[in-house]
Amino acid sequence: MVSIDGALQDFSRLDRLATAESAVHRLDPRAKVLAAIVFTVCVVSFDRYALSALIPFFVFPAVLIARAGLPAGYLARKVALLCPFALIVGIFNPFFDRQVLVQLGPVGISGGWISCASIVIRSALTVSMALILVAVTGFPAICGALERLGMPRVFAVQLLFLYRYIFVLTEEGGRASRARELRSCGNKGRGMGSYSSLIGHLLLRTWLRAERVHMAMLARGFTGAFKTRRSYGFGGREVAFVAGWSALFIVFRLYNAAQLLGVLVTGFFP
């Protein structure tokens, strides 16, 4: 519980990164959300054996990281933390899809391994895009952009609450876990049987904390609308950002840029 607490609290660094003043940060959140949506749709729309065609899509996260001055190592660690879940999903593909699709000398690579690698690459692309979007926009601004793009306000508010108070829930869980460990003399009360009472205690603490938060928000005049510290406008820069990147994503989706580059390079160097 404590390690999970530390891992989730580390994600709050993304909100601090969103307060920077780069050109990417100053773009209207709607432009960044629209570009991220087109990016994600293009990435997930490939067939299960697509592998080399996904590589050019790493250009977008790389450019955003460079232009926004984001810590690449920190984001890479977060992507590496979540990608094993995608590996678990695809690790069984080689057992069901054994048809050899690629022959590398004496080694034959089946379609199952290719589809597994494709799942991992897609996961890395979409997860990195989500992390970068939060790091250059901030989650409240993303929820506001989704609402202005047509999402019902109640869904946007629930999404923001889910993001905000998962850290509060984790903090309560970590505190309860540390209290249990400090009170377990000689490892008594640290077995699996104690987790049922711990979960029930955490549920009650969460319920009471939610009531206090609700009353505090009502006392401060909360009406269901979240205010952001910046004022944005959808202008020419935003149109160019969305149109330019969306056109590039569509080109990457329709044509295998990595394969075309390989043919071009081998044509110059036979």
N, C-alpha and C positions, 0 to 999 in steps of 0.2 A: 504493500500500500504506500509506504514511504517513497519507494523508487518511482511508482506511478505518479505520486504527488509531485516529485521533482521534475519528472518528464513533462507533465502537463503545465506546470508553472513555467517551464522554460519556453513554452509556446507563447507566453505573454510578451516575449521579446518582439514578436511580430508586430504587436500594437505599438511598441516603442519605435520600431523601424519605420512605421507609417507616418511618423511626425517629421520626417526629413523634408527637405525643400528642393528636391531635384525636379527636372522637367517632367519626368514620369509621374512623380507624386502630385504635381500641380494639374495634371489632366483631370477632366471630369470623370468621376467614378463610373458613370454609365458607359463611357467609351472603353474603359478597361474591362468592364464586365462583358460588354458585347464582344470585344476581341477575344476574351477568354472563352466565351461560349462557342464562338466559331472555331477556335482552336480545339476545344474539347470534342466538338461534334466531328470535325475532320479526323482527329486522332482515333476516336472509337469506331468510326465508320469503315475502317479497313477490314479486310477479311482476316481470318485467323492465322494465315500463313504469311502475312505481310511483316517484313522485318526490316530490310534495307530502306524501304520507303518511309519508315518512321523516323529514321535518323535525322533528316533535314529539319524536322520540327523542333529539334533542340536549339535551333537558331533563335527562336523567339524567347525562351527563358534566358538564354545566354545574353542576348541584347538587353533585356530588361534588367538583369542583374548588373551588367556593366553600366548602363545609363543611370540607374537608380542608386548605385553605390552600395548594393546589398552585400552582406558577408556570404560569399559562395560556400565556404566551408560549413557554416552553420546550417544553411539550407540543404546542403548535401547530406549532412548527418540526419536531418529530419526526414528527408526522402528515404535514406537507408533504413531508418527506423520503421517506416510504414510499408516498404516494398516487400518484406518477407511475407506479409499477409497475401499479397498477389502471388508470390511464389508457391504458397500453400495451395492456392486455387489451381494453378497450372501444373503442379508437380506430378499429377496423376495422368496428364495427357500422354506421355510416352508409353504408358501401359495399354492405352486403348487405341492410339493411332501409331501403328508401327510401320506404315508404308514409308520407304526410303524416298525422300524428295531431293536430297543434295548428296552428292558423292564427292568427298574430299580425299582423293587418292584411294587408299584401301578402307577408309572410314566412311560409313554411310550414316547420314543424319536423317532420322525419321521425322515425319510431320509433327509428331507429338512434341519433340524437343523444340522445333521451330515455333509452334504455337505457344509453348510455355515461355520461350524467350520473348515472343511478341506480347504476351500478357504482361510480363515484367516491364518491358520498355514502355508500354502504354500506361501502366501504373506510375512509372517514374515521371513520365511527361505530364500526366494529369495532376498528380500530387504536387509536383514542383510548380505547376501553373497555379494551383490553389494557394500554396504557401506564398508565392511571389505576389499574387493578387492581394492577399491580406497584408503583406509587408509593404506594398506601395500604395495601399488605399485605406486600410483599416476596416475592421469588420462592421462597425456602425455605418460607415459610408457605403459599404457594399450593400447592406440591408436597405439603406435609403435609396441607392441606385436601383435595386430590384423593385422596390415599391414604385419608383417613378417610371420604371419600364413596364409596369402593369401588374406586378405581383400584389395580391390583396394585402392590405396593411396588417391584418391579424397574423398572416403567415410570416411577414417580415419581422414583426415584433417577437413572435415565438422563436424564430431563428436566432435573433439577437439575444434573447434570454437564454436559449440553449447554449450559445457560445460563452456568454458572460458568466453564467452561474454554474457551469460545469467545473470551473476553477474553485468556486465556493464549495461545491459538493466534495471535490477532491481534497480540499483543505480540511473539511470536517472529517472525512474518512481517514486522512493521515493523522489527525489529532487523536481520533478514537483508537486507531491502531497503535500509536505510540503509548497512549495511556494503558492499553491492555498489556503491552510488552513490559512497561515499567512496573505493573502490578503483579506480574507472573513470577513469583519467587520459585526458583528451582524448576523453571519451565512448566509449572503447573498452570493450566488454563490456556495453553498455547496450541492445543490441538485443534482439529477440524471442528469438533463439537462446539467450540466457543464462537465460531463464525456466525452461527445463526443468531445468537443474541447480539453480536456486534452489528450485523446487518439491520436487525430490528431497531437497535439503538440509533444507528445512522439514519434510518427512515424517519424516526421521531424527531431527531435533531434537524433534519432537512425540512420537515413539515413546519416546525416552529420557526426556523430561519426564513422560510418563504413567507410566512405570515408577517414577520417583522419587516422584511423587505417590501412587501406590498403596502403595509401601512406607512412606511417611510416614503415610498414613492407617491402615495396619495397626499401625504402631508406637504410634499414639495410641488404639488400641482401637476402631476404627470397626467397627460391626456391621451397617451398612446402614440405620440409623435416624438421621435428622437431628433435632437438638434446636433448638428455637426459644427466643429469649430471653424470650418472653412466654407466659403460660398463659391460655388462652381457655376460654370456656364458652358454649354455645348457649342463650341465655336469651330473655326476652321481647322485648328490643330487637332481637335477631337475627330472631326470628319476624316481628315487625312490619316490619322492614326488607325481608325477602324477600317477605312476603305483599303489602305495600303497593306496592312497585315492580313486582312481577310482575303484580299486578292492573292497574296502570297500563299496563304494556307490552301486555298482552292487549287492553285497551281500545283502545290506539293501533293494534294490529294489526287489530282487527275494524272499527274506524271511522276514517275519515280525519279526524282532529282538525283538521288545517289547513283542509280544505275546509269542515267544519262551522263553524269560527271565521270563515272568509270569508263564509259565508252569513249568520251572525249579525251581523257588522259591516255588511254591505251592507243587511241588513234594518233596522238602526237608522239608517243614513245612505244613503237611496235616492238 
